[in-house]
Every structure is written in C-alpha cells, then in structure tokens.
Amino acid sequence: MSASYITFPQIDPVIFSLGPVSLRWYGLMYLVAFALAWWLANRAAKKPGSGWTEQQVSDLLFIGFLGVILGGRIGYVLFYQFELFISDPVYLFKIWTGGMSFHGGLLGVLSAMAWFAWRNNKRYLELGDFVAPLIPLGLAAGRLGNFINAELWGRPTDVPWAVLFPGAGPLPRHPSQLYEFALEGIVLFSIIMLVRRFNPPTGTLGGVFLAGYGCARFFVEFYREPDAHLGVLSAGMSMGQWLSLPMIIAGTGLIIYAFARHPQAEKQVSKA
C-alpha cells in the first residue's frame, strides 16, 4: 500500500447552531437539492406550451420530497436492515439513527409521481421526462454531503488521490462519494440535457435517467466499501449493484419502447 494519500480535513458536521437548532452540512445538501429541482422545474414550466403551472410544480416537488424521505427510509430498513426491523419494528421510525436508501427513495418518488399524474391528468411517461432532469444535481449535492460527513467511503486503495477517512481504519480509501458526485450527478445531468435537445420520444428521458443512474451506481460499487453487515452478496455483487440491475433493465427497456412507439421522432434540435 502506497504511503501517498490525502488526509481527510477536519470538518465539523454542524455548520452553526442557534440554541437547540443546528444546521448540518448534510441537511444543507438536502436544501440545495430541493432548490436546484425547484429552479429547474420552474424554468421548464415557464416555457411556452409547457402545460405546467407554478402551482403544479410546487405540488409536484412537495409530494416528490415526501416520496424521497418516506421511500428512502423504508427502503433502507427493508433493503439493508431487514433483520433489525424484524427484531425491532419500531426501528423503522428511528430516523435520528440515520439511514436512507436511494433505491427506496426512487420507489417513493415513482409512487408519488403516479399519484400526482392521476390527480393532475398528466401522462406518466411525460411526467417522468419532466422529472428526470431535476434529480441528478440533487444527487450530486447529496454525495457531497456524504463526503463532508466522511461516510459511505470507498474500498482501500493506493491510488494517489486515496483519502484517509476518520473512522474508516488505518488504510486510505477511494473517495467513492466523489465518484458518485461526478457520475450520478454531473455526467448524468449533462447526458439528459443533451438528449433532451433532440426532442426524443416520450419516455426517453426517464429511461436515460434510470439506465444512466443504474450504470453509474453499478460501476462505482466496485470502488465503494460494501455495507459491513451485508458484505458482498451472491455473484460477487453488492446490494447496491443488485438493486441497480433492475434500473438498467427497466431504463433500457423504456428507451426501446419509446422509440418503438415513435420511430419517426423529431430530429430537430430543440431551442429550449
């Protein structure tokens, strides 16, 4: 193991406190994610012929945020702490102990979208295309929060940019949070926005997000330390990889379905 590595800087997880109320970096990242989604959604809604109102955007973001929180917590408990849940069902409500799952949050958002589409007479695939660009930058903010909190670190390595994280033992590790920041956030957002400019068939952007995130997460899991109580599962894959496989399959299938339905999709570059 190389002696060349970066020592993680001392970062107080609390930005500031006012009496009993404290603002933590991870909480700030949630606010940043929501603000970015709100800005992008309203920007899209204001374009001529969007079919969206500001009130609908506000309602969508509110129900989507609830879906993230509820789905993320339930998913974490069922996917990663199921045995603990069986022995102590109240653990599901102990949110102060920490624990959120992206895949659970995604299921929560998909459920919230179904309810919103029904209430507002929106086509589900069109709604998915509207939502797809709103998510990656929020994911990027969340991964920065993971890095600042020195959590969800990577596997031991001797690459020059390895980081010695506090609480992660004596070995430097991959800063896998930053890999996810780049791939799940910046790169995926750029791809979605590029594809959108070509006016693809309805459902394409939702499919690009699902397949793109699934591929990015599957790749990064090779460098991310598996959960200690789960380790590597069957076929040498982590829980994150097993949960990402359905996303890759569903996203690819959705893209194929979208183009099969509309083989003569517009080729003109959108001015949006």
FIDONU-640301 format. One record per residue (C-alpha): x, y, z negated. Coordinates in steps of 0.1 Angstrom, whole numbers, plus 5000, padded with zeros to 4 digits. Example, Ala and Ser with C-alpha at 12.3 -4.5 7.8 and 13.67 -1.06 7.14 Angstrom:
<sites>
    xx    yy    zz
  5123  4955  4922
  5137  4989  4929
</sites>
This chain:
<sites>
    xx    yy    zz
  5000  5000  5000
  5014  5034  5011
  5022  5059  4984
  5009  5087  5007
  4974  5097  4997
  4952  5126  4987
  4943  5130  4951
  4906  5139  4947
  4903  5175  4934
  4887  5181  4900
  4852  5193  4909
  4826  5200  4883
  4793  5183  4894
  4774  5212  4878
  4777  5245  4898
  4762  5266  4870
  4738  5263  4841
  4711  5287  4828
  4700  5274  4794
  4687  5239  4798
  4685  5242  4836
  4716  5232  4857
  4722  5233  4894
  4743  5203  4906
  4761  5200  4939
  4740  5170  4949
  4708  5189  4941
  4721  5218  4962
  4727  5195  4991
  4691  5184  4990
  4681  5221  4992
  4704  5226  5021
  4690  5196  5039
  4654  5209  5034
  4664  5244  5045
  4680  5231  5077
  4650  5210  5085
  4627  5239  5079
  4647  5262  5101
  4650  5237  5130
  4613  5227  5128
  4600  5263  5128
  4624  5272  5156
  4609  5244  5177
  4573  5252  5167
  4577  5289  5179
  4585  5278  5214
  4556  5284  5239
  4534  5254  5243
  4549  5235  5213
  4515  5227  5199
  4527  5234  5164
  4517  5259  5138
  4538  5272  5109
  4513  5256  5085
  4516  5222  5102
  4554  5225  5099
  4551  5233  5062
  4527  5204  5056
  4550  5180  5076
  4581  5190  5056
  4563  5187  5023
  4549  5152  5030
  4582  5142  5045
  4601  5153  5014
  4578  5133  4993
  4584  5103  5015
  4621  5107  5012
  4620  5108  4974
  4594  5081  4968
  4607  5058  4996
  4643  5064  4987
  4638  5054  4951
  4615  5024  4957
  4639  5012  4985
  4669  5015  4962
  4652  4995  4935
  4639  4968  4958
  4669  4965  4981
  4698  4970  4956
  4684  4964  4921
  4656  4939  4926
  4668  4916  4898
  4670  4945  4874
  4635  4956  4885
  4621  4921  4878
  4635  4921  4843
  4625  4957  4836
  4598  4971  4860
  4599  5004  4842
  4634  5009  4858
  4616  5020  4890
  4606  5052  4872
  4640  5059  4856
  4651  5083  4883
  4675  5100  4859
  4697  5069  4861
  4703  5077  4898
  4699  5055  4928
  4684  5064  4963
  4684  5043  4995
  4684  5059  5029
  4666  5030  5044
  4639  5032  5018
  4637  5069  5024
  4633  5063  5061
  4604  5039  5055
  4589  5066  5032
  4592  5092  5060
  4578  5069  5086
  4548  5062  5063
  4544  5100  5057
  4545  5106  5094
  4518  5081  5100
  4495  5099  5075
  4504  5133  5090
  4497  5121  5126
  4463  5108  5116
  4454  5139  5097
  4465  5163  5124
  4456  5144  5155
  4492  5140  5166
  4506  5112  5187
  4530  5092  5166
  4558  5089  5191
  4556  5127  5199
  4558  5133  5162
  4589  5111  5160
  4606  5131  5187
  4598  5163  5168
  4612  5149  5136
  4643  5132  5150
  4665  5164  5153
  4656  5175  5118
  4672  5146  5100
  4709  5143  5109
  4721  5177  5095
  4703  5169  5063
  4721  5135  5062
  4754  5154  5067
  4746  5176  5037
  4738  5146  5016
  4771  5129  5025
  4790  5160  5014
  4771  5157  4981
  4783  5121  4978
  4819  5132  4984
  4817  5161  4959
  4803  5137  4934
  4831  5112  4941
  4806  5084  4947
  4800  5058  4974
  4837  5058  4982
  4854  5035  5007
  4875  5004  5006
  4912  5005  4996
  4934  5016  5024
  4969  5030  5032
  4958  5055  5059
  4975  5089  5054
  4941  5105  5046
  4932  5080  5019
  4918  5096  4988
  4924  5085  4952
  4889  5089  4937
  4883  5093  4899
  4866  5062  4885
  4875  5041  4916
  4905  5024  4902
  4942  5029  4909
  4941  5024  4947
  4935  5051  4973
  4904  5046  4994
  4887  5055  5027
  4867  5088  5023
  4838  5069  5038
  4814  5097  5028
  4832  5120  5053
  4830  5093  5080
  4792  5092  5074
  4791  5130  5073
  4806  5131  5108
  4789  5102  5125
  4754  5101  5109
  4753  5139  5107
  4772  5160  5132
  4777  5134  5160
  4742  5120  5159
  4727  5155  5158
  4747  5165  5188
  4737  5134  5208
  4700  5140  5200
  4701  5177  5210
  4720  5167  5242
  4694  5141  5252
  4666  5165  5244
  4678  5189  5270
  4670  5164  5297
  4633  5161  5288
  4633  5124  5282
  4601  5103  5280
  4581  5105  5248
  4596  5083  5221
  4632  5085  5234
  4645  5109  5207
  4630  5088  5179
  4647  5058  5195
  4680  5076  5198
  4679  5085  5161
  4671  5050  5149
  4697  5033  5171
  4722  5060  5166
  4720  5060  5128
  4719  5023  5127
  4751  5020  5148
  4769  5047  5128
  4760  5032  5094
  4768  4997  5106
  4803  5009  5117
  4811  5029  5085
  4801  5000  5063
  4833  4982  5074
  4851  5010  5055
  4827  5016  5027
  4830  4997  4994
  4801  4973  4991
  4779  4976  4960
  4797  4959  4932
  4767  4937  4921
  4759  4926  4957
  4793  4925  4974
  4794  4912  5009
  4764  4891  5019
  4759  4864  5044
  4777  4866  5078
  4803  4888  5061
  4780  4918  5063
  4770  4943  5035
  4734  4951  5025
  4737  4984  5044
  4746  4965  5076
  4717  4941  5073
  4693  4970  5067
  4708  4989  5097
  4704  4960  5122
  4665  4964  5124
  4671  5001  5131
  4694  4994  5160
  4670  4968  5175
  4639  4990  5169
  4656  5021  5183
  4669  5003  5214
  4635  4988  5220
  4618  5021  5216
  4641  5037  5242
  4635  5009  5267
  4597  5011  5260
  4597  5049  5265
  4614  5047  5299
  4594  5017  5310
  4562  5037  5304
  4575  5068  5322
  4601  5057  5347
  4598  5090  5366
  4606  5111  5335
  4617  5147  5343
  4653  5151  5352
  4652  5189  5349
  4674  5203  5321
  4652  5219  5295
  4657  5256  5288
  4646  5250  5252
</sites>
